[in-house]
Amino acid sequence: MASPVPIKTLSQTWTFFEGEWRDGNAPVLGPRTHGAWLGSMVFDGARAFEGVTPDLDLHLARVNNSAREMLLEPSLTVEEWRALVDDGLRKFPRNAELYIRPMYWAEQGLGGGVRFEPDSTNWCLTIYEAPMPAPKGGAITLSPYRRPSAETAPVGAKASCHYANGARALIEASKRGFDNCLMRDMLGNIAEFANSNAFLAKNGVVFTPAANGTFLNGITRQRVIGLLRADGVEVIETSLTYDDFLEADEIFSTGNFQKVAPMSRIDARTLEAGPMYRRARALYWDFAHSRAPLRAVS
């Protein structure tokens, strides 16, 4: 019999589940929970860093929308989620760099099977320490794997079932010496990175794949587009090929975890963290820190 895999010690974590905050990483999903073994989980991820929580309400609204897209039955309002988040943030130092993760899933499947029972929807809120990664850049390539279409997956939901495909894309790229990869849609156009939205800059114009329903139109993506346009930058949402990225002056990503990050190499070609990336990151940081924090200094 194989020895059990040691459980890795994780960062400081608090989880609100079934009426109380639970310290540590105690499991809330049992081995027969539908979400744990048949993939009915939806979630969202917001950031708390340097005392701010940018776009928190949009993330909380999206987890409810994701639940509906997945045919689950969300039970908390945005206001109820926000009150729980505010309470949970007080358990950490004010300037802790945190990830805020609300989740819904089905507890039961019909007859124990794939078709879940929507009225068995359960939920929890997990908040944990997650330092903001330094924007040091990364090497990217093209993945052989593609994003699904609406006919093949619940692409309108931020659902855990999507992330297995992103994970295998990242693992495949890593084996070839890359940190991330661009994924195409079923038509062959670039959709996004394996774990974030994609941007390129060429001749002073910023381009990003049009939100065509094959990937999530990220909250940070939308925010950065709006900030750049308000600052006078032309941002074009359109169909892009891998050749467009190969010929780009700059490439950067947006996402919940790292917010705005540069890419430093595509295949064998070195890239600079250029002026459009720096402008996007500075605009986002200014926006985030203009938001009033949700809690007083503890």
Secondary structure, DSSP 8 states (H G I E B T S, - for coil): ----------S-EEEEETTEEEES----S-TT-HHHHS---EE--EEEBTTB-TTHHHHHHHHHHHHHHTT------HHHHHHHHHHHHTTS-TT--EEEEEEEEES-BGGGSSSB-GGGEEEEEEEEE---------EEEEEEEE---TTTS-TTS-BGGGHHHHHHHHHHHHHTT-SEEEEE-TTS-EEEESSSEEEEEETTEEEEE---SSS---HHHHHHHHHHHHTT--EEEE---HHHHHT-SEEEEEETTTEEEE--EETTEE----HHHHHHHHHHHHHHHTS--SS---
